[in-house]
Amino acid sequence: MKNKEYDVIVIGAGPGGSVIARRLSQYGHSVLLIEKREQIGFPVRCGEASTTLEDIESYGPIDEDCIETIIDGLFVYGPGGTTVESLKKDTGIMLNREKFDPCLAKLAEQDGVELVTNARAESVSAVIGKFREVSIVTPEGTEKIKGRMIVGADGMESLVGRMAGLKCLHNVNSTCTGVDIEVEGILTDPRYLTFWQGHDFINDGYIWSFPKVKSNVTNFGAGFLIPKSKDLSIQDITLQWLYKLFPEAKVNKITGGLISVSGNLKEYVTDRLILVGDAAHHTNPLTGGGIAAAMRAAKEGAEVIHNGLIKDDLSKNFLKNYEERCSIVFGKKHQLLLKFRKFLLGQKREDQIEFYKVIKTFVKSNFSYLALIKCPIITLKCLYRYLRSSSKI
Ligand SMILES: Cc1cc2nc3c(=O)[nH]c(=O)nc-3n(C[C@H](O)[C@H](O)[C@H](O)COP(=O)(O)OP(=O)(O)OC[C@H]3O[C@@H](n4cnc5c(N)ncnc54)[C@H](O)[C@@H]3O)c2cc1C
Protein backbone atom coordinates (compact mmCIF):
# COMPACT_ATOMS: atom_id res chain seq x y z
CA MET A 1 0.00 0.00 0.00
CA LYS A 2 1.32 3.44 -0.85
CA ASN A 3 -0.03 5.08 2.32
CA LYS A 4 -0.76 4.12 5.90
CA GLU A 5 -4.04 6.00 5.99
CA TYR A 6 -6.96 6.61 3.58
CA ASP A 7 -10.33 8.32 3.68
CA VAL A 8 -11.97 5.08 2.55
CA ILE A 9 -10.83 1.47 2.34
CA VAL A 10 -13.03 -0.68 0.09
CA ILE A 11 -12.73 -4.43 0.57
CA GLY A 12 -13.55 -6.48 -2.53
CA ALA A 13 -13.31 -5.46 -6.21
CA GLY A 14 -16.55 -6.96 -7.53
CA PRO A 15 -19.07 -4.63 -9.23
CA GLY A 16 -20.16 -3.14 -5.88
CA GLY A 17 -16.62 -2.43 -4.65
CA SER A 18 -15.26 -0.96 -7.87
CA VAL A 19 -18.26 1.33 -8.38
CA ILE A 20 -18.22 2.77 -4.86
CA ALA A 21 -14.43 3.17 -4.86
CA ARG A 22 -14.50 5.06 -8.15
CA ARG A 23 -17.32 7.38 -7.13
CA LEU A 24 -15.68 8.27 -3.84
CA SER A 25 -12.42 9.01 -5.61
CA GLN A 26 -14.28 11.19 -8.12
CA TYR A 27 -15.60 13.17 -5.12
CA GLY A 28 -11.95 13.82 -4.21
CA HIS A 29 -11.41 11.34 -1.35
CA SER A 30 -8.38 9.07 -1.02
CA VAL A 31 -9.52 5.49 -1.67
CA LEU A 32 -7.79 2.13 -1.32
CA LEU A 33 -9.51 -0.81 -3.07
CA ILE A 34 -8.22 -4.25 -2.13
CA GLU A 35 -9.07 -7.56 -3.80
CA LYS A 36 -7.99 -10.94 -2.48
CA ARG A 37 -7.95 -12.60 -5.88
CA GLU A 38 -5.00 -12.21 -8.22
CA GLN A 39 -7.21 -11.64 -11.26
CA ILE A 40 -10.30 -9.48 -10.82
CA GLY A 41 -13.50 -11.15 -12.06
CA PHE A 42 -11.92 -14.59 -12.36
CA PRO A 43 -13.12 -17.29 -11.95
CA VAL A 44 -16.64 -16.12 -12.84
CA ARG A 45 -19.35 -17.59 -10.64
CA CYS A 46 -22.39 -16.02 -12.27
CA GLY A 47 -25.08 -16.50 -14.93
CA GLU A 48 -24.06 -13.00 -16.16
CA ALA A 49 -27.55 -11.75 -17.00
CA SER A 50 -28.15 -8.20 -15.96
CA THR A 51 -30.09 -5.00 -16.25
CA THR A 52 -30.51 -2.78 -19.35
CA LEU A 53 -27.60 -1.51 -21.44
CA GLU A 54 -28.53 2.06 -20.51
CA ASP A 55 -28.29 1.25 -16.82
CA ILE A 56 -24.96 -0.57 -17.17
CA GLU A 57 -23.51 2.22 -19.30
CA SER A 58 -24.35 4.76 -16.62
CA TYR A 59 -21.41 3.19 -14.71
CA GLY A 60 -19.14 3.43 -17.76
CA PRO A 61 -17.73 3.99 -20.27
CA ILE A 62 -17.98 0.20 -20.51
CA ASP A 63 -15.75 -1.59 -23.06
CA GLU A 64 -17.81 -3.07 -25.90
CA ASP A 65 -16.50 -6.58 -25.35
CA CYS A 66 -18.03 -6.65 -21.84
CA ILE A 67 -21.48 -6.83 -23.47
CA GLU A 68 -22.27 -10.24 -24.93
CA THR A 69 -25.93 -10.00 -25.92
CA ILE A 70 -28.80 -7.51 -25.93
CA ILE A 71 -31.77 -9.33 -24.44
CA ASP A 72 -35.26 -8.61 -25.78
CA GLY A 73 -37.39 -10.65 -23.43
CA LEU A 74 -38.03 -13.67 -21.28
CA PHE A 75 -39.33 -17.13 -22.08
CA VAL A 76 -40.51 -19.29 -19.20
CA TYR A 77 -41.45 -22.98 -19.36
CA GLY A 78 -43.84 -23.54 -16.48
CA PRO A 79 -45.59 -26.64 -15.11
CA GLY A 80 -48.16 -28.64 -17.12
CA GLY A 81 -46.80 -27.46 -20.46
CA THR A 82 -47.59 -23.80 -19.77
CA THR A 83 -45.25 -21.19 -21.24
CA VAL A 84 -44.94 -17.46 -20.78
CA GLU A 85 -43.26 -15.30 -23.40
CA SER A 86 -42.55 -11.64 -22.86
CA LEU A 87 -40.99 -9.80 -25.76
CA LYS A 88 -39.72 -6.32 -24.90
CA LYS A 89 -36.82 -4.63 -26.65
CA ASP A 90 -33.68 -4.09 -24.56
CA THR A 91 -35.00 -5.83 -21.43
CA GLY A 92 -31.47 -6.52 -20.28
CA ILE A 93 -28.05 -7.68 -21.36
CA MET A 94 -25.68 -10.59 -21.00
CA LEU A 95 -22.36 -9.51 -19.58
CA ASN A 96 -18.95 -11.05 -19.89
CA ARG A 97 -17.84 -10.71 -16.26
CA GLU A 98 -14.33 -11.87 -16.93
CA LYS A 99 -14.07 -8.56 -18.83
CA PHE A 100 -16.71 -6.47 -17.06
CA ASP A 101 -15.34 -6.70 -13.50
CA PRO A 102 -11.78 -5.72 -14.57
CA CYS A 103 -13.25 -2.92 -16.71
CA LEU A 104 -15.01 -1.40 -13.66
CA ALA A 105 -11.84 -1.78 -11.57
CA LYS A 106 -9.75 -0.13 -14.31
CA LEU A 107 -12.17 2.82 -14.45
CA ALA A 108 -11.78 3.19 -10.68
CA GLU A 109 -7.99 3.18 -10.99
CA GLN A 110 -8.08 5.72 -13.81
CA ASP A 111 -10.11 8.00 -11.55
CA GLY A 112 -7.50 7.88 -8.78
CA VAL A 113 -8.31 4.77 -6.72
CA GLU A 114 -5.32 2.80 -5.47
CA LEU A 115 -6.12 -0.78 -6.44
CA VAL A 116 -4.18 -3.66 -4.90
CA THR A 117 -4.92 -7.26 -5.94
CA ASN A 118 -3.70 -10.33 -4.08
CA ALA A 119 -4.56 -8.38 -0.93
CA ARG A 120 -6.93 -9.96 1.57
CA ALA A 121 -8.55 -8.15 4.48
CA GLU A 122 -7.93 -10.39 7.44
CA SER A 123 -9.47 -8.28 10.18
CA VAL A 124 -11.18 -4.96 10.78
CA SER A 125 -10.69 -3.26 14.12
CA ALA A 126 -13.23 -1.48 16.29
CA VAL A 127 -13.31 2.31 15.86
CA ILE A 128 -10.11 3.88 17.21
CA GLY A 129 -10.51 7.67 17.34
CA LYS A 130 -11.54 8.68 13.81
CA PHE A 131 -10.44 5.44 12.15
CA ARG A 132 -10.84 1.73 11.82
CA GLU A 133 -7.77 -0.32 11.06
CA VAL A 134 -7.74 -3.07 8.44
CA SER A 135 -5.19 -5.86 8.58
CA ILE A 136 -4.27 -6.64 4.98
CA VAL A 137 -2.43 -9.80 3.95
CA THR A 138 -0.38 -9.72 0.73
CA PRO A 139 2.39 -12.03 -0.54
CA GLU A 140 4.83 -9.51 1.01
CA GLY A 141 3.33 -9.80 4.50
CA THR A 142 0.65 -8.21 6.67
CA GLU A 143 0.07 -4.46 6.92
CA LYS A 144 -2.26 -2.48 9.14
CA ILE A 145 -3.90 0.37 7.23
CA LYS A 146 -6.20 3.03 8.67
CA GLY A 147 -9.42 4.14 7.01
CA ARG A 148 -11.80 6.88 8.14
CA MET A 149 -14.47 4.76 6.56
CA ILE A 150 -14.56 1.06 5.63
CA VAL A 151 -16.74 -0.47 2.90
CA GLY A 152 -17.30 -4.23 2.97
CA ALA A 153 -18.02 -5.19 -0.65
CA ASP A 154 -16.67 -8.68 -0.09
CA GLY A 155 -19.54 -10.63 -1.59
CA MET A 156 -21.66 -13.54 -0.49
CA GLU A 157 -19.07 -15.02 1.88
CA SER A 158 -18.51 -11.60 3.50
CA LEU A 159 -16.52 -11.56 6.71
CA VAL A 160 -16.25 -7.79 7.04
CA GLY A 161 -19.76 -7.39 8.46
CA ARG A 162 -19.14 -10.11 11.01
CA MET A 163 -15.79 -8.59 11.99
CA ALA A 164 -17.65 -5.35 12.71
CA GLY A 165 -20.31 -7.11 14.77
CA LEU A 166 -23.15 -6.97 12.23
CA LYS A 167 -25.59 -9.87 12.14
CA CYS A 168 -25.05 -11.12 8.62
CA LEU A 169 -24.92 -14.88 8.81
CA HIS A 170 -26.86 -16.66 6.08
CA ASN A 171 -29.97 -18.57 6.89
CA VAL A 172 -30.20 -21.99 5.23
CA ASN A 173 -33.84 -21.44 4.26
CA SER A 174 -33.04 -18.30 2.33
CA THR A 175 -29.78 -19.30 0.72
CA CYS A 176 -29.72 -20.58 -2.81
CA THR A 177 -27.07 -22.76 -4.38
CA GLY A 178 -26.32 -21.94 -7.99
CA VAL A 179 -24.48 -24.01 -10.56
CA ASP A 180 -23.49 -22.45 -13.85
CA ILE A 181 -22.40 -24.61 -16.77
CA GLU A 182 -20.84 -23.02 -19.81
CA VAL A 183 -22.04 -24.91 -22.87
CA GLU A 184 -20.72 -24.54 -26.40
CA GLY A 185 -23.03 -22.76 -28.87
CA ILE A 186 -26.38 -21.09 -28.29
CA LEU A 187 -28.95 -23.51 -26.82
CA THR A 188 -32.09 -21.36 -26.80
CA ASP A 189 -33.50 -18.34 -28.67
CA PRO A 190 -30.68 -15.75 -28.51
CA ARG A 191 -33.15 -12.90 -27.99
CA TYR A 192 -34.38 -14.31 -24.70
CA LEU A 193 -33.37 -15.31 -21.21
CA THR A 194 -35.03 -18.72 -20.98
CA PHE A 195 -36.20 -20.28 -17.71
CA TRP A 196 -37.77 -23.57 -16.57
CA GLN A 197 -39.64 -23.30 -13.29
CA GLY A 198 -42.22 -25.18 -11.26
CA HIS A 199 -43.08 -28.69 -10.12
CA ASP A 200 -42.25 -30.32 -13.49
CA PHE A 201 -38.71 -28.93 -13.36
CA ILE A 202 -37.12 -27.41 -10.27
CA ASN A 203 -39.68 -25.99 -7.92
CA ASP A 204 -37.39 -24.65 -5.21
CA GLY A 205 -35.77 -22.37 -7.75
CA TYR A 206 -35.34 -22.50 -11.52
CA ILE A 207 -33.21 -23.63 -14.44
CA TRP A 208 -31.78 -21.01 -16.79
CA SER A 209 -30.34 -20.78 -20.28
CA PHE A 210 -28.65 -17.44 -20.98
CA PRO A 211 -27.06 -16.83 -24.42
CA LYS A 212 -23.62 -15.22 -24.71
CA VAL A 213 -23.80 -14.45 -28.40
CA LYS A 214 -20.37 -12.86 -28.97
CA SER A 215 -18.59 -15.81 -27.34
CA ASN A 216 -21.04 -18.30 -28.91
CA VAL A 217 -21.64 -20.09 -25.61
CA THR A 218 -24.63 -20.50 -23.29
CA ASN A 219 -24.67 -20.17 -19.53
CA PHE A 220 -26.92 -23.05 -18.54
CA GLY A 221 -27.56 -23.37 -14.85
CA ALA A 222 -29.82 -23.95 -11.95
CA GLY A 223 -30.28 -22.29 -8.61
CA PHE A 224 -32.35 -23.64 -5.81
CA LEU A 225 -32.86 -23.36 -2.10
CA ILE A 226 -30.92 -25.66 0.17
CA PRO A 227 -31.32 -28.24 1.62
CA LYS A 228 -32.25 -30.20 -1.48
CA SER A 229 -32.25 -33.77 -2.75
CA LYS A 230 -30.59 -36.16 -0.30
CA ASP A 231 -28.87 -38.38 -2.83
CA LEU A 232 -27.71 -36.18 -5.71
CA SER A 233 -25.36 -33.21 -5.64
CA ILE A 234 -26.66 -29.93 -6.97
CA GLN A 235 -24.15 -30.11 -9.80
CA ASP A 236 -25.42 -33.58 -10.79
CA ILE A 237 -29.03 -32.40 -10.77
CA THR A 238 -28.14 -29.46 -13.03
CA LEU A 239 -26.16 -31.69 -15.40
CA GLN A 240 -29.08 -34.16 -15.53
CA TRP A 241 -31.41 -31.35 -16.58
CA LEU A 242 -28.92 -30.13 -19.15
CA TYR A 243 -28.72 -33.53 -20.87
CA LYS A 244 -32.46 -34.13 -20.55
CA LEU A 245 -33.26 -30.83 -22.27
CA PHE A 246 -30.23 -30.74 -24.61
CA PRO A 247 -28.85 -34.28 -25.09
CA GLU A 248 -26.11 -33.06 -27.46
CA ALA A 249 -24.81 -30.34 -25.12
CA LYS A 250 -21.03 -29.94 -24.97
CA VAL A 251 -19.85 -28.68 -21.59
CA ASN A 252 -16.89 -26.26 -21.45
CA LYS A 253 -16.72 -25.58 -17.71
CA ILE A 254 -18.74 -25.70 -14.51
CA THR A 255 -18.75 -23.18 -11.68
CA GLY A 256 -21.07 -22.48 -8.79
CA GLY A 257 -21.66 -20.58 -5.63
CA LEU A 258 -24.11 -19.46 -3.02
CA ILE A 259 -26.70 -16.74 -3.54
CA SER A 260 -28.54 -15.02 -0.73
CA VAL A 261 -32.27 -14.76 -1.42
CA SER A 262 -33.26 -13.47 2.01
CA GLY A 263 -34.02 -9.85 1.13
CA ASN A 264 -31.68 -7.14 2.42
CA LEU A 265 -30.08 -7.55 5.83
CA LYS A 266 -31.98 -5.75 8.60
CA GLU A 267 -28.90 -3.74 9.48
CA TYR A 268 -25.81 -3.29 7.34
CA VAL A 269 -24.20 -0.14 8.67
CA THR A 270 -22.36 0.60 11.86
CA ASP A 271 -19.95 3.35 12.95
CA ARG A 272 -17.50 4.06 10.10
CA LEU A 273 -18.52 0.95 8.14
CA ILE A 274 -21.12 -0.09 5.59
CA LEU A 275 -21.74 -3.24 3.55
CA VAL A 276 -22.55 -3.15 -0.16
CA GLY A 277 -23.99 -5.70 -2.60
CA ASP A 278 -24.02 -9.40 -1.76
CA ALA A 279 -22.34 -8.66 1.58
CA ALA A 280 -25.55 -6.82 2.56
CA HIS A 281 -27.77 -9.50 0.91
CA HIS A 282 -28.79 -6.98 -1.75
CA THR A 283 -29.59 -9.77 -4.23
CA ASN A 284 -33.04 -9.98 -5.79
CA PRO A 285 -34.81 -12.69 -3.71
CA LEU A 286 -36.86 -13.94 -6.67
CA THR A 287 -34.22 -14.20 -9.39
CA GLY A 288 -31.01 -14.31 -7.34
CA GLY A 289 -29.58 -11.56 -9.58
CA GLY A 290 -27.32 -9.17 -7.69
CA ILE A 291 -25.05 -7.32 -10.12
CA ALA A 292 -27.40 -4.36 -10.70
CA ALA A 293 -28.34 -3.99 -7.03
CA ALA A 294 -24.68 -4.11 -5.93
CA MET A 295 -23.83 -1.24 -8.28
CA ARG A 296 -26.92 0.76 -7.34
CA ALA A 297 -26.19 0.32 -3.64
CA ALA A 298 -22.61 1.45 -4.36
CA LYS A 299 -23.92 4.62 -5.96
CA GLU A 300 -26.14 5.41 -2.96
CA GLY A 301 -23.37 4.47 -0.52
CA ALA A 302 -20.84 6.77 -2.21
CA GLU A 303 -23.12 9.78 -1.84
CA VAL A 304 -23.83 9.13 1.81
CA ILE A 305 -20.15 8.52 2.66
CA HIS A 306 -19.13 11.64 0.73
CA ASN A 307 -21.60 13.73 2.75
CA GLY A 308 -20.45 12.06 5.96
CA LEU A 309 -16.79 12.79 5.23
CA ILE A 310 -17.61 16.45 4.55
CA LYS A 311 -19.62 16.80 7.76
CA ASP A 312 -17.16 14.67 9.71
CA ASP A 313 -20.04 12.44 10.76
CA LEU A 314 -19.60 8.76 9.92
CA SER A 315 -21.65 7.54 12.86
CA LYS A 316 -24.02 4.62 12.51
CA ASN A 317 -26.86 7.06 12.93
CA PHE A 318 -25.75 9.14 9.95
CA LEU A 319 -24.94 6.09 7.79
CA LYS A 320 -28.51 4.85 8.31
CA ASN A 321 -29.29 7.26 5.41
CA TYR A 322 -27.64 4.72 3.16
CA GLU A 323 -29.92 1.90 4.35
CA GLU A 324 -32.94 4.15 3.84
CA ARG A 325 -31.89 5.04 0.30
CA CYS A 326 -31.32 1.38 -0.61
CA SER A 327 -34.68 0.50 0.84
CA ILE A 328 -36.33 3.06 -1.45
CA VAL A 329 -34.47 2.17 -4.64
CA PHE A 330 -34.71 -1.64 -4.39
CA GLY A 331 -35.22 -2.89 -0.80
CA LYS A 332 -39.00 -2.52 -0.69
CA LYS A 333 -39.32 -4.14 -4.10
CA HIS A 334 -37.17 -7.03 -2.89
CA GLN A 335 -39.51 -7.52 0.09
CA LEU A 336 -42.45 -7.86 -2.31
CA LEU A 337 -40.52 -10.27 -4.52
CA LEU A 338 -39.69 -12.34 -1.46
CA LYS A 339 -43.40 -12.67 -0.68
CA PHE A 340 -44.09 -13.52 -4.30
CA ARG A 341 -41.41 -16.24 -4.32
CA LYS A 342 -42.81 -17.81 -1.17
CA PHE A 343 -46.26 -17.80 -2.75
CA LEU A 344 -45.14 -19.25 -6.10
CA LEU A 345 -42.98 -22.02 -4.68
CA GLY A 346 -45.56 -22.87 -2.02
CA GLN A 347 -48.27 -23.70 -4.59
CA LYS A 348 -49.39 -27.24 -5.41
CA ARG A 349 -48.74 -28.25 -9.02
CA GLU A 350 -52.38 -27.75 -10.14
CA ASP A 351 -52.56 -24.33 -8.50
CA GLN A 352 -49.23 -23.36 -10.01
CA ILE A 353 -50.51 -24.31 -13.48
CA GLU A 354 -53.54 -22.04 -12.99
CA PHE A 355 -51.28 -19.24 -11.83
CA TYR A 356 -49.03 -19.60 -14.89
CA LYS A 357 -52.14 -19.38 -17.11
CA VAL A 358 -53.16 -16.12 -15.46
CA ILE A 359 -49.65 -14.72 -15.90
CA LYS A 360 -49.62 -15.80 -19.55
CA THR A 361 -52.91 -13.94 -20.22
CA PHE A 362 -51.59 -10.87 -18.42
CA VAL A 363 -48.26 -10.80 -20.28
CA LYS A 364 -49.89 -11.55 -23.66
CA SER A 365 -52.20 -8.56 -23.22
CA ASN A 366 -49.16 -6.36 -22.69
CA PHE A 367 -49.63 -6.28 -18.91
CA SER A 368 -53.26 -5.09 -18.99
CA TYR A 369 -55.25 -5.99 -15.85
CA LEU A 370 -58.43 -5.69 -17.96
CA ALA A 371 -57.41 -8.84 -19.86
CA LEU A 372 -57.83 -10.83 -16.63
CA ILE A 373 -61.61 -10.37 -16.95
CA LYS A 374 -61.37 -13.14 -19.56
CA CYS A 375 -60.45 -15.63 -16.83
CA PRO A 376 -62.15 -14.22 -13.70
CA ILE A 377 -62.46 -17.43 -11.69
CA ILE A 378 -58.85 -18.54 -11.83
CA THR A 379 -57.69 -14.94 -11.38
CA LEU A 380 -59.72 -14.64 -8.18
CA LYS A 381 -58.53 -18.06 -6.99
CA CYS A 382 -54.91 -17.05 -7.53
CA LEU A 383 -55.45 -13.70 -5.82
CA TYR A 384 -57.04 -15.42 -2.83
CA ARG A 385 -54.11 -17.88 -2.59
CA TYR A 386 -51.61 -15.04 -2.84
CA LEU A 387 -53.29 -13.04 -0.07
CA ARG A 388 -53.51 -16.13 2.11
CA SER A 389 -49.83 -16.94 1.56
CA SER A 390 -48.76 -13.29 2.20
CA SER A 391 -50.70 -13.11 5.45
CA LYS A 392 -48.66 -16.05 6.77
CA ILE A 393 -45.29 -14.28 6.24
C1 LIG B 1 -24.10 -19.45 -9.82
C2 LIG B 1 -24.43 -17.99 -9.72
C3 LIG B 1 -25.13 -17.38 -10.75
C4 LIG B 1 -25.46 -16.02 -10.67
N1 LIG B 1 -26.08 -15.43 -11.72
C5 LIG B 1 -26.36 -14.11 -11.70
C6 LIG B 1 -26.94 -13.47 -12.83
O1 LIG B 1 -27.19 -14.08 -13.88
N2 LIG B 1 -27.20 -12.14 -12.74
C7 LIG B 1 -26.92 -11.40 -11.61
O2 LIG B 1 -27.21 -10.19 -11.59
N3 LIG B 1 -26.35 -12.00 -10.54
C8 LIG B 1 -26.05 -13.32 -10.55
N4 LIG B 1 -25.43 -13.90 -9.48
C9 LIG B 1 -25.11 -13.07 -8.29
C10 LIG B 1 -23.96 -12.11 -8.60
O3 LIG B 1 -22.83 -12.85 -8.99
C11 LIG B 1 -23.66 -11.27 -7.36
O4 LIG B 1 -24.86 -10.73 -6.86
C12 LIG B 1 -22.70 -10.10 -7.67
O5 LIG B 1 -21.45 -10.57 -8.09
C13 LIG B 1 -22.54 -9.24 -6.42
O6 LIG B 1 -21.52 -8.30 -6.58
P1 LIG B 1 -20.66 -7.81 -5.33
O7 LIG B 1 -19.76 -6.75 -5.83
O8 LIG B 1 -21.55 -7.52 -4.18
O9 LIG B 1 -19.82 -9.10 -4.89
P2 LIG B 1 -18.80 -10.03 -5.70
O10 LIG B 1 -18.98 -9.89 -7.14
O11 LIG B 1 -18.93 -11.37 -5.09
O12 LIG B 1 -17.39 -9.42 -5.33
C14 LIG B 1 -16.83 -9.56 -4.04
C15 LIG B 1 -15.32 -9.48 -4.19
O13 LIG B 1 -14.73 -9.41 -2.89
C16 LIG B 1 -13.55 -10.19 -2.88
N5 LIG B 1 -13.25 -10.51 -1.48
C17 LIG B 1 -13.95 -11.34 -0.65
N6 LIG B 1 -13.40 -11.34 0.58
C18 LIG B 1 -12.33 -10.51 0.53
C19 LIG B 1 -11.36 -10.11 1.51
N7 LIG B 1 -11.38 -10.58 2.76
N8 LIG B 1 -10.39 -9.25 1.12
C20 LIG B 1 -10.35 -8.78 -0.14
N9 LIG B 1 -11.23 -9.12 -1.10
C21 LIG B 1 -12.22 -9.97 -0.76
C22 LIG B 1 -13.93 -11.41 -3.72
O14 LIG B 1 -12.79 -12.07 -4.20
C23 LIG B 1 -14.74 -10.75 -4.84
O15 LIG B 1 -13.94 -10.36 -5.94
C24 LIG B 1 -25.09 -15.27 -9.51
C25 LIG B 1 -24.40 -15.87 -8.48
C26 LIG B 1 -24.07 -17.22 -8.57
C27 LIG B 1 -23.30 -17.86 -7.46
PDBQT file of the ligand as one rigid body, heavy atoms in Angstrom, charges set to zero:
ROOT
HETATM    1  C1  LIG A 401     -24.096 -19.448  -9.825  1.00  0.00    +0.000 C 
HETATM    2  C2  LIG A 401     -24.432 -17.995  -9.720  1.00  0.00    +0.000 A 
HETATM    3  C3  LIG A 401     -25.132 -17.376 -10.747  1.00  0.00    +0.000 A 
HETATM    4  C4  LIG A 401     -25.458 -16.019 -10.668  1.00  0.00    +0.000 A 
HETATM    5  N1  LIG A 401     -26.084 -15.433 -11.725  1.00  0.00    +0.000 NA
HETATM    6  C5  LIG A 401     -26.364 -14.115 -11.700  1.00  0.00    +0.000 A 
HETATM    7  C6  LIG A 401     -26.941 -13.471 -12.834  1.00  0.00    +0.000 A 
HETATM    8  O1  LIG A 401     -27.190 -14.075 -13.884  1.00  0.00    +0.000 OA
HETATM    9  N2  LIG A 401     -27.200 -12.144 -12.738  1.00  0.00    +0.000 N 
HETATM   10  C7  LIG A 401     -26.918 -11.402 -11.614  1.00  0.00    +0.000 A 
HETATM   11  O2  LIG A 401     -27.206 -10.194 -11.586  1.00  0.00    +0.000 OA
HETATM   12  N3  LIG A 401     -26.352 -11.997 -10.543  1.00  0.00    +0.000 NA
HETATM   13  C8  LIG A 401     -26.054 -13.321 -10.549  1.00  0.00    +0.000 A 
HETATM   14  N4  LIG A 401     -25.427 -13.903  -9.475  1.00  0.00    +0.000 N 
HETATM   15  C9  LIG A 401     -25.113 -13.068  -8.290  1.00  0.00    +0.000 C 
HETATM   16  C10 LIG A 401     -23.962 -12.113  -8.597  1.00  0.00    +0.000 C 
HETATM   17  O3  LIG A 401     -22.832 -12.846  -8.987  1.00  0.00    +0.000 OA
HETATM   18  C11 LIG A 401     -23.655 -11.266  -7.364  1.00  0.00    +0.000 C 
HETATM   19  O4  LIG A 401     -24.859 -10.732  -6.863  1.00  0.00    +0.000 OA
HETATM   20  C12 LIG A 401     -22.697 -10.101  -7.674  1.00  0.00    +0.000 C 
HETATM   21  O5  LIG A 401     -21.453 -10.574  -8.091  1.00  0.00    +0.000 OA
HETATM   22  C13 LIG A 401     -22.538  -9.244  -6.421  1.00  0.00    +0.000 C 
HETATM   23  O6  LIG A 401     -21.517  -8.296  -6.582  1.00  0.00    +0.000 OA
HETATM   24  P1  LIG A 401     -20.657  -7.813  -5.334  1.00  0.00    +0.000 P 
HETATM   25  O7  LIG A 401     -19.762  -6.748  -5.829  1.00  0.00    +0.000 OA
HETATM   26  O8  LIG A 401     -21.547  -7.521  -4.184  1.00  0.00    +0.000 OA
HETATM   27  O9  LIG A 401     -19.818  -9.098  -4.885  1.00  0.00    +0.000 OA
HETATM   28  P2  LIG A 401     -18.803 -10.025  -5.699  1.00  0.00    +0.000 P 
HETATM   29  O10 LIG A 401     -18.981  -9.891  -7.143  1.00  0.00    +0.000 OA
HETATM   30  O11 LIG A 401     -18.925 -11.371  -5.093  1.00  0.00    +0.000 OA
HETATM   31  O12 LIG A 401     -17.385  -9.420  -5.334  1.00  0.00    +0.000 OA
HETATM   32  C14 LIG A 401     -16.829  -9.564  -4.045  1.00  0.00    +0.000 C 
HETATM   33  C15 LIG A 401     -15.323  -9.481  -4.189  1.00  0.00    +0.000 C 
HETATM   34  O13 LIG A 401     -14.729  -9.407  -2.889  1.00  0.00    +0.000 OA
HETATM   35  C16 LIG A 401     -13.551 -10.192  -2.885  1.00  0.00    +0.000 C 
HETATM   36  N5  LIG A 401     -13.250 -10.511  -1.478  1.00  0.00    +0.000 N 
HETATM   37  C17 LIG A 401     -13.948 -11.342  -0.647  1.00  0.00    +0.000 A 
HETATM   38  N6  LIG A 401     -13.402 -11.345   0.576  1.00  0.00    +0.000 NA
HETATM   39  C18 LIG A 401     -12.333 -10.514   0.531  1.00  0.00    +0.000 A 
HETATM   40  C19 LIG A 401     -11.360 -10.110   1.508  1.00  0.00    +0.000 A 
HETATM   41  N7  LIG A 401     -11.383 -10.582   2.760  1.00  0.00    +0.000 N 
HETATM   42  N8  LIG A 401     -10.391  -9.247   1.123  1.00  0.00    +0.000 NA
HETATM   43  C20 LIG A 401     -10.346  -8.784  -0.144  1.00  0.00    +0.000 A 
HETATM   44  N9  LIG A 401     -11.231  -9.123  -1.103  1.00  0.00    +0.000 NA
HETATM   45  C21 LIG A 401     -12.219  -9.970  -0.764  1.00  0.00    +0.000 A 
HETATM   46  C22 LIG A 401     -13.934 -11.413  -3.722  1.00  0.00    +0.000 C 
HETATM   47  O14 LIG A 401     -12.787 -12.073  -4.200  1.00  0.00    +0.000 OA
HETATM   48  C23 LIG A 401     -14.743 -10.752  -4.845  1.00  0.00    +0.000 C 
HETATM   49  O15 LIG A 401     -13.944 -10.361  -5.937  1.00  0.00    +0.000 OA
HETATM   50  C24 LIG A 401     -25.091 -15.266  -9.510  1.00  0.00    +0.000 A 
HETATM   51  C25 LIG A 401     -24.396 -15.866  -8.476  1.00  0.00    +0.000 A 
HETATM   52  C26 LIG A 401     -24.069 -17.224  -8.573  1.00  0.00    +0.000 A 
HETATM   53  C27 LIG A 401     -23.301 -17.858  -7.456  1.00  0.00    +0.000 C 
ENDROOT
TORSDOF 0
